[in-house]
Amino acid sequence: MSASTQHAGAQDPQEHAQRLAEAVSVLALLADGTRLALLEQLGRGEADVSTLTEACGAARPSVSQHLAKLRLAGLVTTRKDGRRVVYKLRHGHLRRLVEEALNVADHQLGSLPPHD
């Protein structure tokens, strides 16, 4: 049975509660404008702190703190490139989640009709 089939069907109540709690944790991290901007930028590809600072317009120490939270939560990974640390999203699900959140915002702001 695939993971998606397992999650869609009957599930142990404790596992379901853990899954919901983890989803809430991820969504809570996205509920900050700076972190959402960082994740949106990282959805376009890898970037270092300088690039991310410029892209989101926040102060460098703030960007570093937000990236540390995202890294600790396992949403972003890092690799060294010489003296630079390069960040990237851990997986495409997060990129798509950020895109969909922004799409919902576009609909809300533009009074666009709902669709599937």
Sequence and secondary structure as in RCSB ss.txt:
>XXXX:A:sequence
MSASTQHAGAQDPQEHAQRLAEAVSVLALLADGTRLALLEQLGRGEADVSTLTEACGAARPSVSQHLAKLRLAGL
VTTRKDGRRVVYKLRHGHLRRLVEEALNVADHQLGSLPPHD
>XXXX:A:secstr
  HHHHHHS   HHHHHHHHHHHHHHHHHHTSHHHHHHHHHHTT  EEHHHHHHHH   HHHHHHHHHHHHHTTS
EEEEEETTEEEEEES HHHHHHHHHHHHHHHHHHHT     
